[in-house]
Amino acid sequence: MLLSGDVAHMHETYENNLVPTFNFDRSQSLASLDRFHHIAENLKATVIIQHDPRDIDKLPPFPEAAK
């Protein structure tokens, strides 16, 4: 399982390599997104887009997840 943090805010931005206009450096943001995609692919990981409400239910509930 990979948590996106701020590398992507919604599934649409993740899947289409979109960068918010408020990001400081677009090229660095795209490079980070590309690295994240490669890691997810190589690990065959489930990607959780943390800012996307559609992914909240994919996370185990607290406090059980902390055990």
Contacts in CASP RR format, 6 or more apart in sequence:
PFRMAT RR
TARGET T0000
AUTHOR 0000-0000-0000
METHOD contacts of the structure
MODEL  1
MLLSGDVAHMHETYENNLVPTFNFDRSQSLASLDRFHHIAENLKATVIIQ
HDPRDIDKLPPFPEAAK
1 45 0 8 1.000
1 46 0 8 1.000
1 47 0 8 1.000
1 48 0 8 1.000
2 36 0 8 1.000
2 39 0 8 1.000
2 40 0 8 1.000
2 43 0 8 1.000
2 45 0 8 1.000
2 46 0 8 1.000
2 47 0 8 1.000
2 48 0 8 1.000
3 48 0 8 1.000
3 50 0 8 1.000
4 14 0 8 1.000
4 36 0 8 1.000
4 47 0 8 1.000
4 48 0 8 1.000
4 49 0 8 1.000
4 50 0 8 1.000
4 51 0 8 1.000
5 50 0 8 1.000
5 51 0 8 1.000
6 51 0 8 1.000
7 14 0 8 1.000
7 29 0 8 1.000
7 32 0 8 1.000
7 33 0 8 1.000
7 36 0 8 1.000
8 14 0 8 1.000
8 33 0 8 1.000
8 36 0 8 1.000
8 49 0 8 1.000
8 51 0 8 1.000
9 20 0 8 1.000
9 49 0 8 1.000
9 51 0 8 1.000
9 52 0 8 1.000
10 49 0 8 1.000
10 51 0 8 1.000
10 52 0 8 1.000
11 49 0 8 1.000
11 52 0 8 1.000
11 54 0 8 1.000
11 55 0 8 1.000
12 18 0 8 1.000
13 19 0 8 1.000
13 20 0 8 1.000
14 33 0 8 1.000
14 47 0 8 1.000
14 49 0 8 1.000
17 30 0 8 1.000
17 33 0 8 1.000
17 34 0 8 1.000
19 26 0 8 1.000
19 29 0 8 1.000
19 30 0 8 1.000
19 33 0 8 1.000
23 29 0 8 1.000
39 45 0 8 1.000
40 47 0 8 1.000
46 58 0 8 1.000
48 55 0 8 1.000
48 58 0 8 1.000
48 59 0 8 1.000
49 55 0 8 1.000
59 65 0 8 1.000
END
